[in-house]
Amino acid sequence: MTGTLVLGVGNVLLADEGAGVHAMRYLKDHYDLHGVRYIDAGTLSFTLASEIADADHMIVFDAAQLGVTPGGIKVLENGEVDEFLRSGKGSVHEVGFADLMDIARLEGYLPERYALIGIQPDTLGWGEAPSETVRRSLPRAAANAAALIHKWRRTDYPRAVNQ
C-alpha cells in the first residue's frame, strides 16, 4: 500500500465539469502533504483500478449534482460515497466511478478509507477554466481534503468497514 491517492476527475475543457481536476491541482499546489499521490483522472478509465488497489486511502474530487447552490461542496466518506453512487443522482462521472469502486470492492482492494468531495457546478459548457463561483470554492474543497488526510493518519481513528 502506498498512502493516500487523490484523484481529480473531469474534463478541463468543459468549464465546471473539470472542477475535480482543478481542486486536485489546488490541493497539490497549496499543501505540503507527504505520502500523497495525485492523479488527473480525466473522465476516468479502468486503468485506474490498479492505482486504487495500491492506495491505503483515497480522495476523489468531482463535479457533482448535490442540490446546493453552485460552488457548494459536500464531503462524503466511505459508506456515504457508496450510497451516493447507488442513488444515481450525483457525480457527473458516476457510472465510471461507481464501476471502479465495484471493481476494487470485488477484488478486495478497496482503500481502507475513501471520500468523495463533490463540487456543485455552475457552468457545464465549453471553457478551459472553471466558473468564478467554482473557482472560489477550490480552497474550501482542498482544505476539506487536507483535513481528511490528517484525520485518517491519526492512529486512534476508527477503521472503515468495507462490505
Secondary structure, 3 states (H helix, E strand, C coil): CCCEEEEEECCCCEHHHHHHHHHHHHHHHHCCCCCEEEEEEECCCHHHHHHHHCCCEEEEEEEECCCCCCCCEEEEECHHHHHHHHHCCCECCHHHHHHHHHHHHHCCCCCCEEEEEEECCCCCCCECCCCHHHHHHHHHHHHHHHHHHHHHHCCCCCCCCCC
